[in-house]
Amino acid sequence: MERLRSAARSRCGKRSGACPGGEAPAPGEGTARSGQRPGGSRPRPRLAARSRRRPEGKVVCGAGPGAMPGRGALCLGLLLHVLLGCGSAQQPGSCPALCECSEAAKTVKCVNRNLTAVPPDLPSYVRNLFITGNRLARLPAGAFPAQRLPDLSALNLSGNHLRAVEAGALAALPALRQLDLSGNPLVSLSPQAFGEGGSPLEELALHGALRNHSVLLSLAAMLQSGALRNLSRLELADNGLLLLPAGMFTALPALRQLDLSNNSLVGLRNVSFQGLGQLQSLNLSDNSLGVLRNSTLAQFRGLPALQRVGLGRNAWVCDCAIEDLVAWLKESDQVEGKEALTCAYPDKMLGKALLKINGSELNCSVPVDLPSQLQTSYVFLGIVLALIGAIFLLVLYLNRKGIKKWMHNIRDACRDHMEGYHYRYEINADPRLTNLSSNSDV
């Protein structure tokens, strides 16, 4: 404030020769300003009159001659208001509270701030947004304002305790290419999270976010709908998956990297890799795979761009069913670290490298066509049953007379038995007959 007053005083002194507070100019200073020549010569009238004039339309500050009362304070107040107003006004590129921003790097970080919602005042220049380690709980529709983030291409929402991603939550991000939802205990994922028109998303990370089976089904529905047709990288590791929904990846023609590691997959019978013509990397390590059937291996052979397949740390069962996998491993150079693949069962094969297995160790007999064998067994069983039936009918025919007599005897015995029951019932029903029967017994 004192500096502003000094500036005002110097300015008023220059204009009117008077300073705020009624201070007179220094000796010799007024004569120099009024045009008086040294040596005591009188000033020229016109020059003196001109020095006493003030420009019209100018604000005159101070308390000198001709200054309006309170004009200095008014001038200082206006100047202070403008300075404070300019300093407090929020600029379009300002940084939200509790966040760190770098306009040069086009990056905003809101990390471990216990946020419960996405900051609404994110700068429009942001391209890389990190909102991690917070407590968002849910991502509602319109969580990111429309047309406010036109250049946002990388969004990291990992570790935010997210449980629900609602329809339209990510629809207003036209430039989004990378999304990370890892480490969130999702229980609801809307298939319309990216809106009706889909998304240009290229990379999606869901590490540890698909523990709920309903969320896995919702993700499968989203992928099958074609909403993420541009997806080139999909990370589904560390989710405890046992089986994958059928046809989950059929609508991903641009997919290049698929990570299914660190799950509990026991088989790939329901998984179809057809249509993944650009798939280059497939990670199936750290699962519970016991064998890969010939149908799955045939799909691997039909992927022209496939370069890397990870199969490490699985529980391979080395029996006759693994012969196809061993043959494929020996002829293929796509499997990373295939020399380290070993048997887990049975005990006699424990720790043996798959590449060193031969047919004699598996004790596999000559393969037999199982359907034909079952058909032969059914025919033989039918013939045996037919012979037994024919013999039974023949015995009945030969003993027809004896069987007839036997049937008559059974009928007579049943009739006598029923008559005895009927007689006892009549005696018990009439008290007089009951007493007579008792006396006769005596």
GUBA-587665 format. One line per field, with one value per residue (C-alpha): residue number from 1; residue in three letters; chain; x, z, y. Coordinates in Angstrom, 2 decimals, padded with zeros to 5 digits. Layout:
N
i (NUM | ...) $
aa (ALA | ...) $
ch (A | ...) $
xx (X | ...) $
zz (Z | ...) $
yy (Y | ...) $
//
This chain:
442
i (1 | 2 | 3 | 4 | 5 | 6 | 7 | 8 | 9 | 10 | 11 | 12 | 13 | 14 | 15 | 16 | 17 | 18 | 19 | 20 | 21 | 22 | 23 | 24 | 25 | 26 | 27 | 28 | 29 | 30 | 31 | 32 | 33 | 34 | 35 | 36 | 37 | 38 | 39 | 40 | 41 | 42 | 43 | 44 | 45 | 46 | 47 | 48 | 49 | 50 | 51 | 52 | 53 | 54 | 55 | 56 | 57 | 58 | 59 | 60 | 61 | 62 | 63 | 64 | 65 | 66 | 67 | 68 | 69 | 70 | 71 | 72 | 73 | 74 | 75 | 76 | 77 | 78 | 79 | 80 | 81 | 82 | 83 | 84 | 85 | 86 | 87 | 88 | 89 | 90 | 91 | 92 | 93 | 94 | 95 | 96 | 97 | 98 | 99 | 100 | 101 | 102 | 103 | 104 | 105 | 106 | 107 | 108 | 109 | 110 | 111 | 112 | 113 | 114 | 115 | 116 | 117 | 118 | 119 | 120 | 121 | 122 | 123 | 124 | 125 | 126 | 127 | 128 | 129 | 130 | 131 | 132 | 133 | 134 | 135 | 136 | 137 | 138 | 139 | 140 | 141 | 142 | 143 | 144 | 145 | 146 | 147 | 148 | 149 | 150 | 151 | 152 | 153 | 154 | 155 | 156 | 157 | 158 | 159 | 160 | 161 | 162 | 163 | 164 | 165 | 166 | 167 | 168 | 169 | 170 | 171 | 172 | 173 | 174 | 175 | 176 | 177 | 178 | 179 | 180 | 181 | 182 | 183 | 184 | 185 | 186 | 187 | 188 | 189 | 190 | 191 | 192 | 193 | 194 | 195 | 196 | 197 | 198 | 199 | 200 | 201 | 202 | 203 | 204 | 205 | 206 | 207 | 208 | 209 | 210 | 211 | 212 | 213 | 214 | 215 | 216 | 217 | 218 | 219 | 220 | 221 | 222 | 223 | 224 | 225 | 226 | 227 | 228 | 229 | 230 | 231 | 232 | 233 | 234 | 235 | 236 | 237 | 238 | 239 | 240 | 241 | 242 | 243 | 244 | 245 | 246 | 247 | 248 | 249 | 250 | 251 | 252 | 253 | 254 | 255 | 256 | 257 | 258 | 259 | 260 | 261 | 262 | 263 | 264 | 265 | 266 | 267 | 268 | 269 | 270 | 271 | 272 | 273 | 274 | 275 | 276 | 277 | 278 | 279 | 280 | 281 | 282 | 283 | 284 | 285 | 286 | 287 | 288 | 289 | 290 | 291 | 292 | 293 | 294 | 295 | 296 | 297 | 298 | 299 | 300 | 301 | 302 | 303 | 304 | 305 | 306 | 307 | 308 | 309 | 310 | 311 | 312 | 313 | 314 | 315 | 316 | 317 | 318 | 319 | 320 | 321 | 322 | 323 | 324 | 325 | 326 | 327 | 328 | 329 | 330 | 331 | 332 | 333 | 334 | 335 | 336 | 337 | 338 | 339 | 340 | 341 | 342 | 343 | 344 | 345 | 346 | 347 | 348 | 349 | 350 | 351 | 352 | 353 | 354 | 355 | 356 | 357 | 358 | 359 | 360 | 361 | 362 | 363 | 364 | 365 | 366 | 367 | 368 | 369 | 370 | 371 | 372 | 373 | 374 | 375 | 376 | 377 | 378 | 379 | 380 | 381 | 382 | 383 | 384 | 385 | 386 | 387 | 388 | 389 | 390 | 391 | 392 | 393 | 394 | 395 | 396 | 397 | 398 | 399 | 400 | 401 | 402 | 403 | 404 | 405 | 406 | 407 | 408 | 409 | 410 | 411 | 412 | 413 | 414 | 415 | 416 | 417 | 418 | 419 | 420 | 421 | 422 | 423 | 424 | 425 | 426 | 427 | 428 | 429 | 430 | 431 | 432 | 433 | 434 | 435 | 436 | 437 | 438 | 439 | 440 | 441 | 442) $
aa (MET | GLU | ARG | LEU | ARG | SER | ALA | ALA | ARG | SER | ARG | CYS | GLY | LYS | ARG | SER | GLY | ALA | CYS | PRO | GLY | GLY | GLU | ALA | PRO | ALA | PRO | GLY | GLU | GLY | THR | ALA | ARG | SER | GLY | GLN | ARG | PRO | GLY | GLY | SER | ARG | PRO | ARG | PRO | ARG | LEU | ALA | ALA | ARG | SER | ARG | ARG | ARG | PRO | GLU | GLY | LYS | VAL | VAL | CYS | GLY | ALA | GLY | PRO | GLY | ALA | MET | PRO | GLY | ARG | GLY | ALA | LEU | CYS | LEU | GLY | LEU | LEU | LEU | HIS | VAL | LEU | LEU | GLY | CYS | GLY | SER | ALA | GLN | GLN | PRO | GLY | SER | CYS | PRO | ALA | LEU | CYS | GLU | CYS | SER | GLU | ALA | ALA | LYS | THR | VAL | LYS | CYS | VAL | ASN | ARG | ASN | LEU | THR | ALA | VAL | PRO | PRO | ASP | LEU | PRO | SER | TYR | VAL | ARG | ASN | LEU | PHE | ILE | THR | GLY | ASN | ARG | LEU | ALA | ARG | LEU | PRO | ALA | GLY | ALA | PHE | PRO | ALA | GLN | ARG | LEU | PRO | ASP | LEU | SER | ALA | LEU | ASN | LEU | SER | GLY | ASN | HIS | LEU | ARG | ALA | VAL | GLU | ALA | GLY | ALA | LEU | ALA | ALA | LEU | PRO | ALA | LEU | ARG | GLN | LEU | ASP | LEU | SER | GLY | ASN | PRO | LEU | VAL | SER | LEU | SER | PRO | GLN | ALA | PHE | GLY | GLU | GLY | GLY | SER | PRO | LEU | GLU | GLU | LEU | ALA | LEU | HIS | GLY | ALA | LEU | ARG | ASN | HIS | SER | VAL | LEU | LEU | SER | LEU | ALA | ALA | MET | LEU | GLN | SER | GLY | ALA | LEU | ARG | ASN | LEU | SER | ARG | LEU | GLU | LEU | ALA | ASP | ASN | GLY | LEU | LEU | LEU | LEU | PRO | ALA | GLY | MET | PHE | THR | ALA | LEU | PRO | ALA | LEU | ARG | GLN | LEU | ASP | LEU | SER | ASN | ASN | SER | LEU | VAL | GLY | LEU | ARG | ASN | VAL | SER | PHE | GLN | GLY | LEU | GLY | GLN | LEU | GLN | SER | LEU | ASN | LEU | SER | ASP | ASN | SER | LEU | GLY | VAL | LEU | ARG | ASN | SER | THR | LEU | ALA | GLN | PHE | ARG | GLY | LEU | PRO | ALA | LEU | GLN | ARG | VAL | GLY | LEU | GLY | ARG | ASN | ALA | TRP | VAL | CYS | ASP | CYS | ALA | ILE | GLU | ASP | LEU | VAL | ALA | TRP | LEU | LYS | GLU | SER | ASP | GLN | VAL | GLU | GLY | LYS | GLU | ALA | LEU | THR | CYS | ALA | TYR | PRO | ASP | LYS | MET | LEU | GLY | LYS | ALA | LEU | LEU | LYS | ILE | ASN | GLY | SER | GLU | LEU | ASN | CYS | SER | VAL | PRO | VAL | ASP | LEU | PRO | SER | GLN | LEU | GLN | THR | SER | TYR | VAL | PHE | LEU | GLY | ILE | VAL | LEU | ALA | LEU | ILE | GLY | ALA | ILE | PHE | LEU | LEU | VAL | LEU | TYR | LEU | ASN | ARG | LYS | GLY | ILE | LYS | LYS | TRP | MET | HIS | ASN | ILE | ARG | ASP | ALA | CYS | ARG | ASP | HIS | MET | GLU | GLY | TYR | HIS | TYR | ARG | TYR | GLU | ILE | ASN | ALA | ASP | PRO | ARG | LEU | THR | ASN | LEU | SER | SER | ASN | SER | ASP | VAL) $
ch (A | A | A | A | A | A | A | A | A | A | A | A | A | A | A | A | A | A | A | A | A | A | A | A | A | A | A | A | A | A | A | A | A | A | A | A | A | A | A | A | A | A | A | A | A | A | A | A | A | A | A | A | A | A | A | A | A | A | A | A | A | A | A | A | A | A | A | A | A | A | A | A | A | A | A | A | A | A | A | A | A | A | A | A | A | A | A | A | A | A | A | A | A | A | A | A | A | A | A | A | A | A | A | A | A | A | A | A | A | A | A | A | A | A | A | A | A | A | A | A | A | A | A | A | A | A | A | A | A | A | A | A | A | A | A | A | A | A | A | A | A | A | A | A | A | A | A | A | A | A | A | A | A | A | A | A | A | A | A | A | A | A | A | A | A | A | A | A | A | A | A | A | A | A | A | A | A | A | A | A | A | A | A | A | A | A | A | A | A | A | A | A | A | A | A | A | A | A | A | A | A | A | A | A | A | A | A | A | A | A | A | A | A | A | A | A | A | A | A | A | A | A | A | A | A | A | A | A | A | A | A | A | A | A | A | A | A | A | A | A | A | A | A | A | A | A | A | A | A | A | A | A | A | A | A | A | A | A | A | A | A | A | A | A | A | A | A | A | A | A | A | A | A | A | A | A | A | A | A | A | A | A | A | A | A | A | A | A | A | A | A | A | A | A | A | A | A | A | A | A | A | A | A | A | A | A | A | A | A | A | A | A | A | A | A | A | A | A | A | A | A | A | A | A | A | A | A | A | A | A | A | A | A | A | A | A | A | A | A | A | A | A | A | A | A | A | A | A | A | A | A | A | A | A | A | A | A | A | A | A | A | A | A | A | A | A | A | A | A | A | A | A | A | A | A | A | A | A | A | A | A | A | A | A | A | A | A | A | A | A | A | A | A | A | A | A | A | A | A | A | A | A | A | A | A | A | A | A | A | A | A | A | A | A | A | A | A | A | A | A | A | A | A | A | A | A | A | A | A | A | A | A | A | A | A | A | A | A | A | A | A | A) $
xx (000.00 | 002.83 | 004.41 | 001.14 | 000.86 | 004.43 | 003.72 | 000.58 | 002.44 | 005.18 | 002.63 | 000.58 | 003.72 | 004.77 | 001.40 | 000.46 | 003.55 | 001.78 | 001.93 | -000.64 | -000.66 | 000.08 | 003.86 | 005.62 | 008.20 | 011.81 | 013.56 | 014.60 | 012.39 | 009.33 | 011.27 | 012.70 | 009.25 | 007.62 | 010.14 | 011.95 | 015.46 | 018.35 | 019.61 | 016.28 | 014.81 | 011.04 | 009.26 | 007.39 | 003.68 | 002.54 | 004.84 | 003.75 | 000.11 | 000.69 | 002.35 | -000.66 | -003.08 | -004.27 | -005.24 | -008.95 | -010.45 | -007.56 | -008.00 | -006.10 | -004.92 | -003.57 | -004.42 | -002.61 | -004.10 | -007.11 | -007.40 | -010.84 | -011.22 | -010.87 | -009.77 | -006.44 | -008.11 | -010.55 | -007.70 | -005.81 | -008.96 | -009.65 | -006.07 | -006.10 | -009.42 | -008.12 | -004.94 | -006.76 | -009.47 | -006.95 | -005.05 | -008.09 | -009.89 | -009.63 | -007.92 | -008.97 | -005.73 | -005.90 | -005.21 | -007.89 | -007.35 | -005.55 | -004.07 | -000.70 | -000.64 | 002.00 | 000.82 | 004.11 | 003.65 | -000.15 | -000.49 | -002.69 | -002.13 | -004.67 | -003.00 | -003.94 | -006.15 | -009.25 | -011.34 | -014.93 | -015.66 | -013.81 | -012.76 | -015.13 | -012.61 | -009.95 | -007.93 | -008.78 | -005.16 | -004.80 | -003.81 | -002.61 | -004.87 | -003.99 | -006.73 | -005.45 | -005.57 | -008.81 | -012.34 | -014.51 | -016.82 | -018.78 | -018.32 | -021.70 | -022.90 | -021.28 | -018.41 | -016.23 | -017.95 | -018.73 | -016.41 | -014.25 | -011.45 | -011.08 | -007.44 | -007.53 | -005.88 | -004.62 | -006.81 | -005.62 | -008.33 | -006.62 | -006.93 | -009.91 | -012.27 | -014.55 | -017.53 | -019.71 | -019.10 | -022.45 | -023.72 | -022.24 | -019.55 | -016.79 | -018.82 | -017.58 | -013.92 | -013.46 | -009.66 | -009.38 | -006.86 | -005.68 | -007.78 | -006.62 | -009.25 | -006.95 | -007.24 | -010.91 | -013.40 | -015.99 | -019.42 | -021.16 | -019.85 | -022.37 | -021.90 | -022.85 | -020.13 | -018.58 | -021.91 | -023.93 | -021.40 | -018.49 | -015.04 | -011.67 | -010.02 | -006.90 | -005.60 | -007.68 | -006.18 | -008.36 | -005.85 | -007.71 | -010.97 | -013.01 | -013.36 | -017.14 | -018.47 | -021.28 | -018.70 | -016.90 | -020.17 | -020.80 | -017.32 | -017.90 | -021.17 | -019.38 | -016.64 | -019.06 | -021.18 | -018.31 | -018.04 | -014.25 | -013.38 | -010.19 | -008.83 | -005.25 | -004.23 | -006.37 | -005.02 | -007.15 | -004.46 | -004.85 | -008.62 | -008.98 | -010.78 | -011.74 | -013.47 | -014.01 | -017.39 | -017.78 | -016.95 | -015.62 | -012.92 | -014.62 | -015.38 | -011.81 | -010.21 | -007.46 | -006.34 | -002.58 | -001.79 | -003.93 | -002.85 | -004.64 | -001.84 | -002.11 | -005.64 | -007.07 | -007.93 | -008.32 | -009.03 | -009.65 | -012.47 | -014.92 | -012.35 | -012.36 | -009.42 | -011.00 | -010.99 | -007.90 | -005.79 | -003.51 | -002.90 | 000.84 | 001.17 | -000.86 | 000.08 | -001.39 | 001.25 | 000.50 | -002.80 | -004.09 | -003.91 | -003.39 | -003.46 | -004.20 | -006.48 | -005.84 | -008.69 | -006.99 | -003.63 | -005.23 | -006.47 | -002.95 | -001.66 | -004.31 | -003.18 | -000.79 | 000.64 | 001.11 | 004.71 | 004.72 | 002.78 | 003.40 | 002.64 | 004.92 | 003.97 | 000.95 | 000.01 | 000.65 | -000.72 | 001.63 | -000.60 | -001.63 | -003.67 | -000.56 | 001.03 | -000.48 | 000.86 | 004.34 | 004.35 | 003.29 | 005.97 | 008.66 | 007.61 | 006.75 | 009.07 | 006.29 | 006.36 | 008.58 | 010.72 | 009.32 | 012.42 | 011.30 | 007.83 | 007.61 | 005.09 | 003.13 | 001.23 | 001.48 | 004.11 | 006.37 | 006.59 | 006.94 | 009.49 | 010.17 | 010.53 | 007.71 | 010.15 | 011.88 | 008.73 | 008.34 | 005.45 | 006.99 | 007.10 | 003.39 | 002.45 | -000.12 | -001.54 | -002.44 | -005.16 | -008.59 | -011.58 | -013.69 | -017.08 | -016.73 | -015.77 | -018.81 | -021.07 | -019.81 | -020.41 | -023.98 | -024.71 | -023.31 | -025.35 | -028.54 | -027.92 | -027.41 | -030.60 | -032.58 | -031.35 | -032.28 | -035.77 | -036.25 | -035.16 | -037.54 | -040.48 | -039.58 | -039.58 | -042.97 | -044.39 | -043.10 | -044.48 | -047.79 | -049.90 | -047.96 | -048.01 | -051.77 | -052.30 | -050.01 | -051.99 | -055.27 | -053.82 | -052.71 | -056.21 | -057.91 | -055.54 | -056.19 | -059.96 | -059.88 | -057.76 | -060.12 | -063.18 | -061.55 | -060.95 | -064.56 | -065.92 | -063.86 | -065.02 | -068.71 | -068.24 | -066.44 | -069.14 | -072.08 | -071.82 | -074.20 | -072.08 | -069.05 | -070.55 | -071.67 | -068.22 | -066.72 | -069.14 | -068.48 | -064.77 | -065.32) $
zz (000.00 | 000.84 | -002.52 | -004.31 | -002.43 | -003.34 | -006.99 | -006.83 | -005.19 | -007.75 | -010.54 | -009.12 | -008.47 | -012.06 | -013.33 | -010.96 | -008.99 | -005.77 | -003.87 | -001.69 | 001.80 | 000.72 | 000.53 | -001.37 | -004.00 | -003.08 | -003.40 | -006.93 | -008.19 | -008.71 | -010.64 | -012.90 | -013.54 | -014.12 | -016.71 | -014.62 | -015.81 | -013.45 | -012.54 | -011.38 | -014.79 | -014.79 | -016.55 | -019.74 | -019.16 | -021.66 | -020.29 | -016.70 | -017.68 | -019.55 | -016.53 | -014.40 | -016.80 | -016.30 | -019.21 | -019.56 | -018.90 | -016.66 | -013.08 | -010.73 | -007.53 | -004.35 | -002.17 | -004.05 | -005.41 | -007.60 | -006.60 | -005.62 | -002.00 | -001.60 | -005.20 | -004.10 | -001.97 | -004.80 | -007.26 | -004.93 | -004.27 | -007.96 | -008.63 | -005.74 | -006.89 | -010.41 | -009.16 | -006.73 | -009.26 | -011.91 | -009.44 | -008.16 | -011.47 | -012.59 | -015.90 | -018.45 | -017.84 | -014.05 | -011.95 | -009.71 | -006.00 | -004.63 | -008.08 | -009.71 | -013.22 | -015.89 | -018.92 | -020.71 | -020.34 | -020.79 | -017.61 | -014.50 | -011.47 | -008.65 | -006.70 | -003.18 | -002.43 | -001.16 | -003.96 | -004.15 | -007.63 | -010.75 | -010.44 | -012.62 | -013.35 | -015.19 | -017.63 | -021.27 | -022.31 | -020.43 | -022.43 | -019.62 | -016.56 | -013.46 | -010.83 | -008.70 | -005.08 | -004.32 | -003.26 | -006.29 | -005.62 | -008.84 | -012.21 | -013.20 | -016.59 | -017.55 | -015.09 | -017.64 | -018.98 | -022.67 | -024.94 | -021.96 | -022.54 | -026.32 | -026.20 | -023.32 | -024.68 | -021.58 | -018.50 | -015.42 | -012.85 | -011.10 | -007.37 | -006.75 | -005.03 | -008.05 | -007.88 | -010.73 | -014.15 | -015.43 | -018.96 | -020.65 | -018.00 | -020.66 | -023.62 | -023.72 | -024.44 | -028.22 | -028.14 | -025.49 | -026.49 | -023.18 | -020.16 | -016.95 | -014.49 | -012.70 | -009.00 | -008.71 | -007.17 | -009.91 | -009.38 | -012.24 | -015.68 | -018.16 | -021.77 | -022.78 | -020.66 | -023.82 | -025.25 | -028.17 | -030.85 | -029.37 | -028.58 | -030.34 | -027.35 | -028.22 | -024.86 | -021.93 | -018.66 | -016.16 | -013.82 | -010.80 | -011.74 | -012.94 | -009.77 | -010.10 | -012.75 | -013.77 | -014.62 | -016.86 | -018.69 | -019.07 | -020.52 | -022.95 | -024.06 | -024.56 | -026.65 | -028.71 | -029.48 | -031.41 | -029.15 | -028.92 | -032.42 | -032.40 | -029.33 | -029.90 | -026.34 | -023.73 | -020.28 | -018.19 | -015.86 | -012.15 | -012.17 | -011.03 | -014.25 | -014.59 | -017.97 | -020.57 | -022.20 | -025.63 | -028.51 | -026.22 | -028.65 | -031.99 | -032.53 | -031.98 | -035.44 | -034.45 | -031.29 | -031.17 | -027.52 | -025.21 | -021.61 | -019.73 | -017.30 | -013.57 | -013.69 | -013.03 | -016.58 | -016.81 | -020.53 | -023.71 | -025.23 | -025.20 | -026.43 | -030.10 | -031.65 | -035.08 | -036.57 | -034.64 | -037.74 | -036.20 | -032.87 | -032.17 | -028.45 | -026.29 | -022.63 | -020.93 | -018.24 | -014.53 | -015.08 | -014.41 | -017.96 | -018.06 | -021.80 | -025.04 | -027.34 | -031.02 | -031.85 | -029.89 | -031.47 | -034.89 | -034.09 | -033.10 | -036.43 | -038.20 | -036.72 | -039.32 | -037.17 | -033.93 | -032.73 | -028.96 | -026.83 | -023.07 | -021.49 | -018.45 | -014.95 | -015.84 | -014.41 | -017.49 | -017.29 | -019.20 | -020.41 | -023.86 | -024.41 | -024.36 | -027.45 | -029.74 | -027.56 | -027.49 | -031.26 | -031.69 | -029.29 | -031.23 | -034.55 | -033.41 | -032.52 | -031.12 | -027.52 | -025.19 | -022.88 | -024.10 | -022.84 | -019.27 | -019.63 | -017.37 | -016.30 | -013.07 | -013.21 | -012.86 | -010.19 | -012.32 | -014.90 | -012.40 | -013.50 | -016.91 | -019.76 | -022.30 | -025.21 | -024.02 | -023.84 | -026.33 | -027.00 | -025.27 | -021.92 | -022.08 | -022.60 | -025.18 | -027.19 | -030.83 | -031.10 | -031.55 | -033.02 | -029.86 | -031.56 | -033.67 | -030.62 | -028.70 | -031.64 | -031.78 | -028.04 | -028.35 | -031.19 | -029.21 | -026.14 | -028.23 | -029.66 | -026.19 | -024.86 | -027.85 | -027.28 | -023.61 | -024.49 | -027.09 | -024.64 | -021.99 | -024.40 | -025.50 | -021.90 | -021.30 | -024.38 | -023.49 | -019.95 | -020.82 | -019.26 | -016.04 | -015.88 | -016.40 | -013.60 | -011.36 | -012.04 | -011.14 | -007.87 | -006.98 | -007.78 | -005.57 | -002.71 | -002.93 | -003.01 | 000.12 | 001.88 | 001.03 | 002.16 | 005.54 | 005.93 | 004.94 | 007.52 | 010.33 | 009.33 | 009.57 | 013.03 | 014.36 | 012.98 | 014.84 | 018.70 | 018.95 | 016.59 | 018.56 | 021.83 | 020.08 | 018.71 | 022.19 | 023.78 | 021.07 | 021.68 | 025.37) $
yy (000.00 | 002.41 | 001.69 | 002.48 | 005.75 | 006.70 | 005.96 | 008.10 | 010.94 | 010.94 | 010.82 | 013.68 | 015.68 | 015.35 | 016.51 | 019.35 | 020.16 | 019.15 | 015.89 | 014.18 | 015.52 | 019.11 | 018.67 | 021.45 | 020.74 | 020.98 | 024.35 | 025.03 | 022.22 | 024.39 | 027.01 | 024.36 | 022.85 | 026.26 | 027.17 | 029.82 | 030.32 | 030.23 | 033.63 | 035.07 | 035.90 | 035.95 | 033.13 | 033.57 | 034.10 | 031.50 | 028.82 | 029.47 | 029.34 | 026.11 | 024.48 | 025.28 | 023.63 | 020.05 | 017.83 | 017.48 | 014.04 | 012.91 | 011.68 | 013.98 | 012.36 | 013.89 | 016.86 | 019.58 | 022.76 | 022.08 | 018.42 | 017.14 | 015.98 | 012.20 | 011.75 | 010.20 | 007.57 | 006.81 | 006.38 | 004.06 | 002.03 | 001.56 | 000.53 | -001.95 | -003.40 | -003.94 | -005.59 | -007.90 | -008.70 | -009.66 | -011.81 | -013.68 | -014.23 | -017.90 | -018.28 | -020.92 | -022.84 | -022.79 | -025.90 | -027.44 | -027.51 | -030.61 | -031.32 | -030.74 | -029.34 | -028.89 | -026.97 | -027.62 | -031.39 | -031.17 | -033.23 | -033.04 | -035.29 | -035.70 | -038.51 | -039.69 | -036.68 | -038.55 | -037.07 | -038.32 | -036.95 | -035.91 | -032.23 | -030.16 | -027.39 | -029.39 | -027.26 | -027.72 | -028.23 | -031.55 | -034.62 | -036.91 | -037.09 | -039.10 | -039.46 | -042.33 | -043.41 | -041.56 | -042.55 | -041.92 | -044.93 | -044.35 | -042.74 | -041.26 | -040.13 | -036.84 | -037.25 | -035.48 | -032.30 | -032.37 | -030.37 | -029.35 | -031.88 | -032.13 | -033.27 | -035.77 | -038.93 | -040.81 | -041.32 | -043.22 | -044.00 | -046.90 | -047.56 | -045.29 | -047.77 | -047.49 | -049.84 | -048.61 | -047.12 | -045.91 | -045.41 | -042.34 | -041.86 | -041.78 | -040.60 | -036.97 | -037.76 | -037.70 | -038.04 | -040.78 | -043.47 | -044.99 | -045.93 | -047.62 | -048.90 | -051.33 | -051.99 | -051.01 | -053.48 | -053.04 | -054.54 | -052.73 | -051.82 | -050.50 | -051.72 | -048.13 | -046.51 | -045.02 | -043.88 | -045.12 | -044.22 | -046.16 | -044.86 | -044.45 | -046.15 | -048.14 | -049.40 | -050.70 | -051.97 | -053.86 | -055.50 | -056.84 | -055.11 | -058.12 | -060.17 | -059.97 | -062.36 | -059.99 | -057.33 | -059.83 | -060.53 | -056.79 | -056.32 | -059.19 | -057.57 | -054.24 | -055.83 | -057.91 | -054.83 | -053.26 | -050.21 | -050.71 | -051.84 | -049.75 | -051.50 | -052.68 | -053.59 | -055.36 | -056.25 | -058.65 | -059.98 | -060.75 | -061.26 | -064.87 | -065.85 | -069.51 | -069.45 | -066.74 | -065.98 | -067.50 | -065.17 | -062.46 | -061.24 | -061.75 | -058.02 | -056.76 | -056.77 | -054.31 | -056.17 | -056.70 | -057.48 | -059.62 | -060.21 | -063.02 | -063.80 | -064.48 | -065.87 | -069.34 | -070.40 | -074.18 | -074.33 | -072.36 | -074.39 | -071.46 | -068.94 | -068.07 | -066.25 | -066.07 | -062.60 | -061.49 | -061.16 | -058.53 | -060.28 | -060.26 | -061.09 | -063.49 | -063.95 | -067.06 | -067.49 | -068.05 | -069.88 | -073.40 | -074.74 | -078.51 | -079.01 | -077.17 | -079.09 | -079.52 | -077.12 | -074.32 | -075.06 | -074.92 | -071.41 | -070.39 | -071.66 | -069.59 | -066.25 | -064.80 | -061.98 | -063.96 | -063.63 | -064.19 | -066.68 | -066.91 | -070.30 | -070.31 | -071.44 | -073.57 | -076.99 | -079.14 | -082.69 | -084.97 | -087.78 | -088.90 | -085.73 | -083.54 | -085.07 | -082.42 | -079.59 | -081.13 | -081.49 | -077.85 | -076.63 | -078.45 | -076.96 | -073.41 | -070.52 | -068.31 | -069.60 | -067.59 | -069.70 | -073.00 | -074.82 | -074.03 | -075.59 | -078.66 | -081.28 | -080.89 | -084.22 | -087.20 | -087.64 | -089.80 | -086.97 | -084.13 | -081.54 | -083.11 | -080.64 | -080.80 | -080.60 | -083.79 | -085.92 | -088.76 | -091.10 | -094.10 | -092.28 | -091.52 | -095.22 | -094.28 | -097.19 | -097.02 | -094.44 | -095.97 | -094.28 | -093.93 | -093.27 | -096.42 | -098.44 | -097.22 | -097.99 | -101.57 | -102.00 | -100.78 | -103.23 | -106.17 | -105.23 | -105.06 | -108.53 | -110.02 | -108.47 | -109.75 | -113.33 | -113.20 | -112.02 | -114.74 | -117.46 | -116.14 | -116.21 | -119.74 | -121.01 | -119.43 | -121.14 | -124.57 | -124.41 | -122.84 | -125.65 | -125.77 | -121.97 | -122.01 | -124.55 | -122.58 | -119.43 | -121.26 | -122.48 | -118.98 | -117.71 | -120.32 | -119.67 | -115.95 | -116.60 | -118.78 | -116.24 | -113.41 | -115.46 | -116.04 | -112.32 | -111.63 | -114.11 | -112.60 | -109.13 | -110.15 | -111.72 | -108.64 | -106.35 | -108.14 | -108.34 | -111.30 | -113.34 | -112.32 | -113.70 | -116.88 | -117.38 | -116.89 | -119.45 | -121.98 | -121.63 | -122.36) $
//
